[in-house]
Amino acid sequence: MTWIYSLGLLLGRILIASIFLIAGTQKILNYNGYLQMMTSKGIPFASVLLLGAIVFLLLGSISVILGYKTRIGALLLILFLIPTTLIFHNFWGLPAEEASLQQIMFMKNLSILGGLILLVSAGPGGCSFDACLGRFLRRS
């Protein structure tokens, strides 16, 4: 693995996971607001699902950023992203003036989903806790 490949994966991991880390933090800081928004969308068990979303967002993003169990962290973010995209960015069911923005948000989420799938496929790269731990264990 070349250093440019490892550095690229590190930078990519940080950039792609930062949106989820911020989102998880915002959901904690404005828990009641997010709970009210989810309830208004008719989401059952909104408080349980919001708590689950926070856990997936924080664990997944920290895992991806650190490169520790990156594939599992990316899968957590994928499991968060798919229903979120379908429920909150359903542009096909909106009036034209709202649909355009929601279609952009939907496509943004699909792009992020693509990046997460690449992480699941490629792994964390050489600049990661997983790689360091692997090197340490091989020496032992």
DSSP file (Angstrom, degrees, kcal/mol; ACC not computed):
  #  RESIDUE AA STRUCTURE BP1 BP2  ACC     N-H-->O    O-->H-N    N-H-->O    O-->H-N    TCO  KAPPA ALPHA  PHI   PSI    X-CA   Y-CA   Z-CA
    1    1 A M              0   0    0      0, 0.0     2,-0.1     0, 0.0     0, 0.0   0.000 360.0 360.0 360.0 127.0    0.0    0.0    0.0
    2    2 A T     >  -     0   0    0      1,-0.1     4,-2.2     4,-0.0   124,-0.2  -0.420 360.0-117.6 -80.0 159.1    1.5    3.3   -1.0
    3    3 A W  H  > S+     0   0    0      1,-0.2     4,-2.8     2,-0.2     5,-0.2   0.841 114.7  56.0 -65.1 -32.3    1.5    6.3    1.4
    4    4 A I  H  > S+     0   0    0      2,-0.2     4,-2.3     1,-0.2    -1,-0.2   0.885 107.8  48.7 -67.9 -37.2   -0.7    8.3   -1.0
    5    5 A Y  H  > S+     0   0    0      2,-0.2     4,-2.3     1,-0.2    -2,-0.2   0.938 114.4  45.3 -64.1 -48.1   -3.3    5.6   -1.0
    6    6 A S  H  X S+     0   0    0     -4,-2.2     4,-2.2     1,-0.2   121,-0.3   0.907 114.7  47.6 -63.6 -42.7   -3.3    5.4    2.8
    7    7 A L  H  X S+     0   0    0     -4,-2.8     4,-2.7     2,-0.2     5,-0.2   0.888 110.6  52.8 -66.1 -39.1   -3.4    9.2    3.2
    8    8 A G  H  X S+     0   0    0     -4,-2.3     4,-2.7    -5,-0.2    -2,-0.2   0.908 109.7  47.7 -62.5 -42.7   -6.2    9.4    0.7
    9    9 A L  H  X S+     0   0    0     -4,-2.3     4,-2.7     2,-0.2    -1,-0.2   0.895 111.7  51.0 -66.2 -38.7   -8.3    6.9    2.7
   10   10 A L  H  X S+     0   0    0     -4,-2.2     4,-2.4     2,-0.2    -2,-0.2   0.956 113.5  43.8 -61.0 -50.4   -7.6    8.7    5.9
   11   11 A L  H  X S+     0   0    0     -4,-2.7     4,-2.6     1,-0.2     5,-0.2   0.918 114.8  49.9 -62.0 -43.7   -8.6   12.0    4.5
   12   12 A G  H  X S+     0   0    0     -4,-2.7     4,-2.7    -5,-0.2     5,-0.3   0.907 109.7  51.0 -60.9 -42.6  -11.7   10.4    2.8
   13   13 A R  H  X S+     0   0    0     -4,-2.7     4,-2.1     2,-0.2    -2,-0.2   0.927 112.1  46.8 -60.9 -45.1  -12.7    8.7    6.1
   14   14 A I  H  X S+     0   0    0     -4,-2.4     4,-1.5     1,-0.2    -2,-0.2   0.933 115.5  45.2 -63.6 -46.3  -12.5   12.0    8.0
   15   15 A L  H  X S+     0   0    0     -4,-2.6     4,-0.6     1,-0.2    -2,-0.2   0.914 115.7  44.5 -66.8 -43.2  -14.4   14.0    5.4
   16   16 A I  H  < S+     0   0    0     -4,-2.7     4,-0.4    -5,-0.2     3,-0.3   0.856 117.2  44.8 -72.7 -32.8  -17.2   11.4    4.9
   17   17 A A  H  X S+     0   0    0     -4,-2.1     4,-2.2    -5,-0.3     3,-0.5   0.713  94.9  76.8 -83.8 -19.6  -17.7   10.7    8.6
   18   18 A S  H  X S+     0   0    0     -4,-1.5     4,-2.4     1,-0.2     5,-0.2   0.863  90.2  55.6 -61.8 -35.9  -17.6   14.3    9.8
   19   19 A I  H  X S+     0   0    0     -4,-0.6     4,-1.9    -3,-0.3    -1,-0.2   0.873 110.7  45.9 -64.0 -35.1  -21.2   15.0    8.5
   20   20 A F  H  > S+     0   0    0     -3,-0.5     4,-2.5    -4,-0.4    -2,-0.2   0.861 110.4  52.2 -76.1 -36.0  -22.4   12.1   10.7
   21   21 A L  H  X S+     0   0    0     -4,-2.2     4,-2.0     2,-0.2    -2,-0.2   0.919 113.0  45.3 -64.1 -43.6  -20.4   13.1   13.7
   22   22 A I  H  X S+     0   0    0     -4,-2.4     4,-2.7     2,-0.2    -2,-0.2   0.915 112.7  51.3 -65.1 -43.2  -21.9   16.6   13.5
   23   23 A A  H  X S+     0   0    0     -4,-1.9     4,-2.1    -5,-0.2    -2,-0.2   0.907 110.3  48.7 -62.6 -42.0  -25.4   15.2   12.9
   24   24 A G  H  X S+     0   0    0     -4,-2.5     4,-1.5     2,-0.2    -1,-0.2   0.909 112.3  48.6 -63.9 -41.9  -25.2   13.0   16.0
   25   25 A T  H  X S+     0   0    0     -4,-2.0     4,-2.4     1,-0.2    -2,-0.2   0.911 110.8  50.7 -63.9 -43.2  -24.0   15.8   18.1
   26   26 A Q  H  X S+     0   0    0     -4,-2.7     4,-2.2     1,-0.2    -1,-0.2   0.879 106.7  54.7 -63.2 -37.5  -26.8   18.1   16.9
   27   27 A K  H  < S+     0   0    0     -4,-2.1    -1,-0.2     2,-0.2    -2,-0.2   0.849 110.0  46.9 -66.3 -32.8  -29.4   15.4   17.7
   28   28 A I  H >< S+     0   0    0     -4,-1.5     3,-1.1     1,-0.2    -2,-0.2   0.933 114.1  46.8 -69.9 -46.4  -28.1   15.2   21.3
   29   29 A L  H 3< S+     0   0    0     -4,-2.4    -2,-0.2     1,-0.3    -1,-0.2   0.781 126.3  29.4 -69.3 -27.1  -28.1   19.0   21.7
   30   30 A N  T 3X S+     0   0    0     -4,-2.2     4,-2.3    -5,-0.2    -1,-0.3  -0.304  76.6 144.9-126.0  48.0  -31.6   19.4   20.2
   31   31 A Y  H <> S+     0   0    0     -3,-1.1     4,-2.6     1,-0.2     5,-0.2   0.909  72.1  48.4 -54.4 -49.4  -33.0   16.1   21.2
   32   32 A N  H  > S+     0   0    0      1,-0.2     4,-2.5     2,-0.2    -1,-0.2   0.877 110.2  52.1 -64.0 -37.5  -36.6   17.4   21.7
   33   33 A G  H  > S+     0   0    0      2,-0.2     4,-2.1     1,-0.2    -1,-0.2   0.923 112.7  44.3 -64.1 -44.1  -36.6   19.3   18.4
   34   34 A Y  H  X S+     0   0    0     -4,-2.3     4,-2.5     2,-0.2    -2,-0.2   0.883 112.5  52.7 -67.5 -37.6  -35.6   16.2   16.5
   35   35 A L  H  X S+     0   0    0     -4,-2.6     4,-2.4    -5,-0.3    -2,-0.2   0.917 110.2  47.8 -62.7 -43.2  -38.1   14.0   18.5
   36   36 A Q  H  X S+     0   0    0     -4,-2.5     4,-2.3     2,-0.2    -2,-0.2   0.901 111.5  50.5 -64.1 -41.5  -40.9   16.5   17.6
   37   37 A M  H  X S+     0   0    0     -4,-2.1     4,-1.0     2,-0.2    -2,-0.2   0.910 112.1  47.1 -64.0 -42.1  -39.9   16.5   13.9
   38   38 A M  H  <>S+     0   0    0     -4,-2.5     5,-2.0     1,-0.2     3,-0.4   0.902 111.8  50.4 -66.0 -41.0  -39.9   12.7   13.8
   39   39 A T  H ><5S+     0   0    0     -4,-2.4     3,-1.7     1,-0.2    -1,-0.2   0.891 106.3  55.4 -63.5 -39.8  -43.2   12.5   15.6
   40   40 A S  H 3<5S+     0   0    0     -4,-2.3    -1,-0.2     1,-0.3    -2,-0.2   0.760 102.8  56.9 -65.9 -23.4  -44.7   15.0   13.1
   41   41 A K  T 3<5S-     0   0    0     -4,-1.0    -1,-0.3    -3,-0.4    -2,-0.2   0.464 119.8-112.6 -83.2  -2.4  -43.6   12.7   10.3
   42   42 A G  T < 5 +     0   0    0     -3,-1.7    -3,-0.2     1,-0.2    -2,-0.1   0.724  57.8 163.4  79.8  22.1  -45.6    9.9   11.9
   43   43 A I    > < -     0   0    0     -5,-2.0     3,-0.7     1,-0.0    -1,-0.2  -0.633  33.4-133.5 -77.7 120.8  -42.6    7.8   12.8
   44   44 A P  T 3  S+     0   0    0      0, 0.0     5,-0.2     0, 0.0    -1,-0.0  -0.400  85.4  14.6 -72.8 153.0  -43.6    5.2   15.4
   45   45 A F  T 3> S+     0   0    0      1,-0.1     4,-2.7     3,-0.1     3,-0.3   0.875  78.5 168.1  53.0  42.0  -41.3    4.7   18.5
   46   46 A A  H <>  +     0   0    0     -3,-0.7     4,-2.6     1,-0.2     5,-0.2   0.851  68.3  52.7 -57.8 -39.5  -39.7    8.0   17.6
   47   47 A S  H  > S+     0   0    0      2,-0.2     4,-1.9     1,-0.2    -1,-0.2   0.901 112.5  44.7 -66.7 -38.8  -37.8    8.3   20.9
   48   48 A V  H  > S+     0   0    0     -3,-0.3     4,-2.4     2,-0.2    -2,-0.2   0.920 115.5  47.6 -68.6 -44.1  -36.3    4.8   20.6
   49   49 A L  H  X S+     0   0    0     -4,-2.7     4,-2.6     2,-0.2    -2,-0.2   0.865 110.5  52.0 -67.0 -35.8  -35.4    5.3   17.0
   50   50 A L  H  X S+     0   0    0     -4,-2.6     4,-2.4    -5,-0.3    -1,-0.2   0.920 110.1  48.4 -66.2 -42.7  -33.8    8.7   17.7
   51   51 A L  H  X S+     0   0    0     -4,-1.9     4,-2.3    -5,-0.2    -2,-0.2   0.928 112.7  48.9 -61.2 -44.3  -31.7    7.2   20.4
   52   52 A G  H  X S+     0   0    0     -4,-2.4     4,-2.8     1,-0.2    -2,-0.2   0.897 109.3  52.5 -61.1 -40.8  -30.7    4.4   18.0
   53   53 A A  H  X S+     0   0    0     -4,-2.6     4,-2.9     2,-0.2    -1,-0.2   0.917 108.7  50.1 -61.9 -43.2  -29.9    7.0   15.3
   54   54 A I  H  X S+     0   0    0     -4,-2.4     4,-2.7     2,-0.2     5,-0.3   0.926 112.1  47.5 -61.2 -45.0  -27.6    8.9   17.8
   55   55 A V  H  X S+     0   0    0     -4,-2.3     4,-2.7     2,-0.2     5,-0.5   0.941 114.3  46.2 -62.5 -47.8  -25.8    5.7   18.7
   56   56 A F  H  X S+     0   0    0     -4,-2.8     4,-2.2     1,-0.2     5,-0.3   0.917 114.6  48.5 -60.9 -43.9  -25.3    4.7   15.1
   57   57 A L  H  X S+     0   0    0     -4,-2.9     4,-2.2    -5,-0.2     5,-0.2   0.936 117.7  38.8 -63.1 -47.8  -24.2    8.2   14.1
   58   58 A L  H  X S+     0   0    0     -4,-2.7     4,-2.3    -5,-0.2     5,-0.3   0.951 121.3  41.2 -72.5 -49.1  -21.7    8.6   16.9
   59   59 A L  H  X S+     0   0    0     -4,-2.7     4,-2.3    -5,-0.3     5,-0.2   0.931 118.4  47.7 -63.8 -44.2  -20.3    5.0   17.0
   60   60 A G  H  X S+     0   0    0     -4,-2.2     4,-2.3    -5,-0.5    -2,-0.2   0.929 114.6  44.3 -63.1 -46.2  -20.2    4.8   13.2
   61   61 A S  H  X S+     0   0    0     -4,-2.2     4,-2.7    -5,-0.3     5,-0.2   0.911 114.9  47.4 -69.1 -41.4  -18.5    8.1   12.6
   62   62 A I  H  X S+     0   0    0     -4,-2.3     4,-2.5    -5,-0.2     6,-0.3   0.912 112.5  50.9 -65.0 -41.2  -15.9    7.7   15.3
   63   63 A S  H  X>S+     0   0    0     -4,-2.3     5,-1.8    -5,-0.3     4,-1.5   0.921 113.3  44.6 -59.8 -45.5  -15.1    4.2   14.1
   64   64 A V  H  <5S+     0   0    0     -4,-2.3    -2,-0.2     2,-0.2    -1,-0.2   0.924 113.6  49.5 -67.4 -45.0  -14.7    5.4   10.5
   65   65 A I  H  <5S+     0   0    0     -4,-2.7    -2,-0.2     1,-0.2    -1,-0.2   0.933 117.2  40.3 -60.9 -46.5  -12.6    8.5   11.5
   66   66 A L  H  <5S-     0   0    0     -4,-2.5    63,-1.8    -5,-0.2    -1,-0.2   0.738 105.3-127.2 -74.9 -22.0  -10.2    6.4   13.7
   67   67 A G  T  <5 +     0   0    0     -4,-1.5    63,-2.5     1,-0.3     2,-0.6   0.836  62.2 139.5  75.2  32.1  -10.1    3.5   11.3
   68   68 A Y  S   <S-     0   0    0     -5,-1.8    -1,-0.3    -6,-0.3     5,-0.2  -0.951  84.1 -16.0-111.5 117.3  -11.1    1.1   14.0
   69   69 A K  S  > S+     0   0    0     -2,-0.6     4,-2.5    -3,-0.1     3,-0.3   0.930  86.7 172.2  53.5  46.2  -13.5   -1.6   12.8
   70   70 A T  H  >  +     0   0    0      1,-0.2     4,-3.0    -3,-0.2     5,-0.2   0.861  67.5  54.1 -57.6 -42.6  -14.1    0.8    9.9
   71   71 A R  H  > S+     0   0    0      1,-0.2     4,-2.0     2,-0.2    -1,-0.2   0.904 111.1  45.8 -62.6 -40.6  -16.2   -1.6    7.9
   72   72 A I  H  > S+     0   0    0     -3,-0.3     4,-2.2     2,-0.2    -2,-0.2   0.920 113.2  50.3 -67.3 -43.0  -18.6   -2.1   10.8
   73   73 A G  H  X S+     0   0    0     -4,-2.5     4,-1.9     1,-0.2    -2,-0.2   0.912 110.6  49.3 -60.3 -43.4  -18.7    1.7   11.4
   74   74 A A  H  X S+     0   0    0     -4,-3.0     4,-2.3     1,-0.2    -1,-0.2   0.882 109.1  53.0 -64.4 -37.8  -19.5    2.3    7.7
   75   75 A L  H  X S+     0   0    0     -4,-2.0     4,-2.7    -5,-0.2    -1,-0.2   0.888 106.2  53.1 -64.4 -38.5  -22.3   -0.3    7.9
   76   76 A L  H  X S+     0   0    0     -4,-2.2     4,-1.5     1,-0.2    -1,-0.2   0.919 110.7  47.1 -60.3 -42.7  -23.8    1.5   10.9
   77   77 A L  H  X S+     0   0    0     -4,-1.9     4,-2.7     2,-0.2    -2,-0.2   0.875 111.1  51.3 -68.0 -36.8  -23.8    4.7    8.9
   78   78 A I  H  X S+     0   0    0     -4,-2.3     4,-2.3     2,-0.2    -2,-0.2   0.925 108.0  52.2 -63.0 -44.5  -25.3    2.9    5.9
   79   79 A L  H  < S+     0   0    0     -4,-2.7    -1,-0.2     1,-0.2    -2,-0.2   0.809 114.6  43.3 -64.0 -29.1  -28.1    1.5    8.1
   80   80 A F  H  X S+     0   0    0     -4,-1.5     4,-1.5    -5,-0.2    -2,-0.2   0.900 113.9  51.0 -75.2 -44.0  -28.8    5.0    9.3
   81   81 A L  H  X S+     0   0    0     -4,-2.7     4,-2.6     1,-0.2     5,-0.2   0.848 100.6  59.1 -70.5 -38.6  -28.6    6.7    5.9
   82   82 A I  H  X S+     0   0    0     -4,-2.3     4,-2.2     2,-0.2     5,-0.2   0.965 112.4  35.5 -62.1 -56.8  -30.9    4.4    3.9
   83   83 A P  H  > S+     0   0    0      0, 0.0     4,-2.6     0, 0.0     5,-0.3   0.893 117.1  55.2 -66.3 -34.3  -34.1    4.9    5.9
   84   84 A T  H  X S+     0   0    0     -4,-1.5     4,-2.6     1,-0.2     5,-0.4   0.929 109.7  46.6 -59.9 -45.0  -33.3    8.5    6.6
   85   85 A T  H  X S+     0   0    0     -4,-2.6     4,-1.4     1,-0.2    -1,-0.2   0.922 115.3  45.2 -63.1 -45.7  -32.9    9.3    2.9
   86   86 A L  H  < S+     0   0    0     -4,-2.2    -1,-0.2    -5,-0.2    -2,-0.2   0.855 120.7  38.5 -69.3 -35.2  -36.1    7.5    2.0
   87   87 A I  H  < S+     0   0    0     -4,-2.6     3,-0.4    -5,-0.2    -2,-0.2   0.915 125.7  31.0 -83.2 -44.5  -38.2    9.0    4.8
   88   88 A F  H  < S+     0   0    0     -4,-2.6    -3,-0.2    -5,-0.3    -2,-0.2   0.575 123.4  42.2 -97.8  -9.6  -36.9   12.6    5.0
   89   89 A H     <  +     0   0    0     -4,-1.4     2,-2.3    -5,-0.4    -1,-0.2  -0.130  65.6 143.4-127.2  38.5  -35.9   13.3    1.4
   90   90 A N    >   +     0   0    0     -3,-0.4     3,-1.8     1,-0.2    13,-0.1  -0.482  16.4 167.8 -79.9  73.3  -38.9   11.7   -0.5
   91   91 A F  G >   +     0   0    0     -2,-2.3     3,-1.7     1,-0.3    -1,-0.2   0.748  64.0  71.9 -61.5 -26.6  -38.9   14.4   -3.2
   92   92 A W  G 3  S+     0   0    0      1,-0.3    -1,-0.3    -3,-0.2    -2,-0.1   0.665  98.6  48.4 -67.2 -16.0  -41.2   12.4   -5.4
   93   93 A G  G <  S+     0   0    0     -3,-1.8    -1,-0.3     2,-0.1    -2,-0.2   0.202  98.7  88.2-107.5  16.4  -44.1   13.0   -3.1
   94   94 A L  S <  S-     0   0    0     -3,-1.7     5,-0.0     1,-0.1    -3,-0.0  -0.754  83.9 -93.5-115.7 158.6  -43.7   16.8   -2.7
   95   95 A P    >>  -     0   0    0      0, 0.0     4,-2.4     0, 0.0     3,-1.4  -0.318  47.6-103.9 -62.2 154.8  -44.9   19.9   -4.6
   96   96 A A  H 3> S+     0   0    0      1,-0.3     4,-1.3     2,-0.2    -2,-0.0   0.826 118.4  57.4 -53.6 -39.7  -42.4   21.1   -7.3
   97   97 A E  H 34 S+     0   0    0      1,-0.2     4,-0.3     2,-0.2    -1,-0.3   0.788 117.5  33.7 -67.6 -26.0  -41.1   24.1   -5.3
   98   98 A E  H <> S+     0   0    0     -3,-1.4     4,-1.8     2,-0.1    -2,-0.2   0.726 107.1  70.2 -94.0 -27.4  -40.0   21.7   -2.4
   99   99 A A  H  X S+     0   0    0     -4,-2.4     4,-2.4     1,-0.2     5,-0.2   0.839  89.9  60.1 -63.9 -35.8  -39.1   18.8   -4.6
  100  100 A S  H  X S+     0   0    0     -4,-1.3     4,-1.8     2,-0.2    -1,-0.2   0.937 108.4  42.1 -61.8 -49.1  -36.0   20.3   -6.1
  101  101 A L  H  > S+     0   0    0     -4,-0.3     4,-2.4     1,-0.2    -1,-0.2   0.921 115.9  49.6 -63.4 -44.0  -34.2   20.9   -2.8
  102  102 A Q  H  X S+     0   0    0     -4,-1.8     4,-2.4     1,-0.2   -11,-0.3   0.829 107.7  54.6 -67.6 -30.5  -35.2   17.5   -1.5
  103  103 A Q  H  X S+     0   0    0     -4,-2.4     4,-2.5     2,-0.2    -1,-0.2   0.900 108.7  48.8 -67.4 -39.4  -34.0   15.8   -4.7
  104  104 A I  H  X S+     0   0    0     -4,-1.8     4,-2.5     2,-0.2    -2,-0.2   0.926 112.5  47.9 -63.4 -44.4  -30.6   17.4   -4.3
  105  105 A M  H  X S+     0   0    0     -4,-2.4     4,-2.2     2,-0.2    -2,-0.2   0.894 111.2  51.4 -63.3 -39.7  -30.5   16.2   -0.6
  106  106 A F  H  X S+     0   0    0     -4,-2.4     4,-1.9     2,-0.2    -2,-0.2   0.933 112.0  45.7 -60.9 -47.3  -31.6   12.7   -1.8
  107  107 A M  H  X S+     0   0    0     -4,-2.5     4,-2.1     2,-0.2    -2,-0.2   0.857 109.6  55.3 -67.6 -35.4  -28.8   12.7   -4.4
  108  108 A K  H  X S+     0   0    0     -4,-2.5     4,-2.3     2,-0.2    -1,-0.2   0.924 108.5  48.6 -60.0 -44.5  -26.2   14.0   -1.8
  109  109 A N  H  X S+     0   0    0     -4,-2.2     4,-2.6     1,-0.2    -2,-0.2   0.875 108.5  53.1 -65.6 -36.6  -27.1   11.1    0.5
  110  110 A L  H  X S+     0   0    0     -4,-1.9     4,-2.1     2,-0.2    -1,-0.2   0.894 108.7  50.7 -63.7 -38.4  -26.8    8.6   -2.4
  111  111 A S  H  X S+     0   0    0     -4,-2.1     4,-1.9     2,-0.2    -2,-0.2   0.921 111.3  47.1 -64.4 -43.6  -23.3   10.0   -3.1
  112  112 A I  H  X S+     0   0    0     -4,-2.3     4,-2.4     1,-0.2    -2,-0.2   0.904 109.2  55.1 -63.3 -41.0  -22.4    9.6    0.6
  113  113 A L  H  X S+     0   0    0     -4,-2.6     4,-2.3     1,-0.2    -1,-0.2   0.899 105.7  52.8 -57.8 -41.5  -23.8    6.1    0.5
  114  114 A G  H  X S+     0   0    0     -4,-2.1     4,-2.0     1,-0.2    -1,-0.2   0.905 108.4  49.8 -60.6 -42.5  -21.5    5.4   -2.4
  115  115 A G  H  X S+     0   0    0     -4,-1.9     4,-1.9     2,-0.2    -2,-0.2   0.887 110.3  50.1 -63.7 -39.5  -18.5    6.6   -0.4
  116  116 A L  H  X S+     0   0    0     -4,-2.4     4,-2.3     2,-0.2    -2,-0.2   0.884 108.2  52.6 -67.3 -38.0  -19.5    4.4    2.5
  117  117 A I  H  X S+     0   0    0     -4,-2.3     4,-2.1     1,-0.2    -1,-0.2   0.894 107.5  52.9 -63.8 -39.1  -19.8    1.4    0.3
  118  118 A L  H  X S+     0   0    0     -4,-2.0     4,-3.5     2,-0.2     5,-0.3   0.904 108.5  50.5 -61.0 -40.8  -16.3    2.1   -1.0
  119  119 A L  H  X S+     0   0    0     -4,-1.9     4,-2.6     2,-0.2    -2,-0.2   0.906 108.6  50.9 -64.1 -41.5  -15.1    2.1    2.6
  120  120 A V  H  < S+     0   0    0     -4,-2.3    -1,-0.2     1,-0.2    -2,-0.2   0.898 117.7  41.0 -61.0 -39.0  -16.8   -1.2    3.3
  121  121 A S  H  < S+     0   0    0     -4,-2.1    -2,-0.2    -5,-0.2    -1,-0.2   0.927 124.6  33.1 -74.7 -47.0  -15.0   -2.6    0.2
  122  122 A A  H  < S-     0   0    0     -4,-3.5     3,-0.3     1,-0.2    -3,-0.2   0.749  96.9-144.2 -85.8 -25.9  -11.6   -1.0    0.6
  123  123 A G     <  -     0   0    0     -4,-2.6    -1,-0.2    -5,-0.3    -2,-0.1  -0.332  42.3 -54.8  81.6-173.8  -11.2   -0.9    4.4
  124  124 A P  S    S-     0   0    0      0, 0.0     3,-0.3     0, 0.0    -1,-0.2   0.681  71.9-136.4 -81.1 -19.2   -9.5    1.8    6.4
  125  125 A G        -     0   0    0     -3,-0.3     6,-0.4     1,-0.2     3,-0.1  -0.338  41.8 -53.8  87.2-176.6   -6.1    1.8    4.7
  126  126 A G  S    S+     0   0    0   -124,-0.2     2,-1.4     1,-0.2    -1,-0.2   0.739 122.3  69.4 -76.0 -25.4   -2.7    2.1    6.3
  127  127 A C  S    S+     0   0    0   -121,-0.3     2,-0.3    -3,-0.3    -1,-0.2  -0.576  86.5  94.7 -92.6  72.1   -3.3    5.2    8.4
  128  128 A S  S  > S-     0   0    0     -2,-1.4     4,-2.2     1,-0.1   -61,-0.2  -0.981  84.2-112.5-155.4 160.5   -5.7    3.6   10.8
  129  129 A F  H  > S+     0   0    0    -63,-1.8     4,-3.0    -2,-0.3     5,-0.2   0.883 117.1  57.0 -63.5 -38.4   -6.0    1.8   14.2
  130  130 A D  H  > S+     0   0    0    -63,-2.5     4,-2.4     1,-0.2    -1,-0.2   0.927 109.1  44.5 -59.4 -45.4   -6.9   -1.4   12.4
  131  131 A A  H  > S+     0   0    0     -6,-0.4     4,-2.4   -64,-0.3    -1,-0.2   0.916 115.1  47.9 -66.7 -43.2   -3.6   -1.3   10.3
  132  132 A C  H  X S+     0   0    0     -4,-2.2     4,-2.4     2,-0.2    -2,-0.2   0.915 112.9  48.3 -63.3 -43.5   -1.5   -0.4   13.4
  133  133 A L  H  X S+     0   0    0     -4,-3.0     4,-2.7     2,-0.2    -1,-0.2   0.910 111.0  51.5 -63.4 -42.3   -3.1   -3.1   15.5
  134  134 A G  H  X S+     0   0    0     -4,-2.4     4,-2.0    -5,-0.2    -2,-0.2   0.914 110.8  47.6 -60.7 -44.0   -2.5   -5.6   12.7
  135  135 A R  H  X S+     0   0    0     -4,-2.4     4,-1.3     1,-0.2    -1,-0.2   0.904 112.6  49.8 -64.0 -40.9    1.1   -4.6   12.4
  136  136 A F  H  X S+     0   0    0     -4,-2.4     4,-1.3     1,-0.2     3,-0.3   0.924 110.9  48.6 -63.1 -45.2    1.6   -4.9   16.2
  137  137 A L  H  < S+     0   0    0     -4,-2.7    -1,-0.2     1,-0.2    -2,-0.2   0.844 107.8  54.6 -67.6 -33.4   -0.1   -8.3   16.3
  138  138 A R  H  < S+     0   0    0     -4,-2.0    -1,-0.2     1,-0.2    -2,-0.2   0.824 108.4  50.1 -67.9 -30.1    2.1   -9.7   13.5
  139  139 A R  H  <        0   0    0     -4,-1.3    -1,-0.2    -3,-0.3    -2,-0.2   0.771 360.0 360.0 -76.9 -27.0    5.2   -8.6   15.4
  140  140 A S     <        0   0    0     -4,-1.3    -1,-0.2    -5,-0.1    -2,-0.2   0.487 360.0 360.0 -73.7 360.0    4.1  -10.3   18.6
